[in-house]
Amino acid sequence: MISVINFVELDNRVIRATYRNLMVRAKVVLVEKASGDPLPDPVTTITSPMPVGSLRIRLSDQVRPGTYFLMALNGHGEHIARSADFDIP
């Protein structure tokens, strides 16, 4: 089963994304491309029993401008999906 996370848009510091084949307790983190490090906040946990859905992730003021991507981790913390890169102005 191939898991997918797709960045849709960034509007007013809210990221909208869709996902497929992410199970309950999977986590979606924001990763700074330059360093490759996931940010400690925001972290979104999948709570829906449906493996297909959408996310709205509000960015805190601490998230600086730059290039980022979303990364999905399974319940064991293993990388299972990555979005395309996007810029936060």
Order of alpha helices (4+ residues) and beta strands (2+ residues): beta-beta-beta-beta-beta-beta-beta-beta
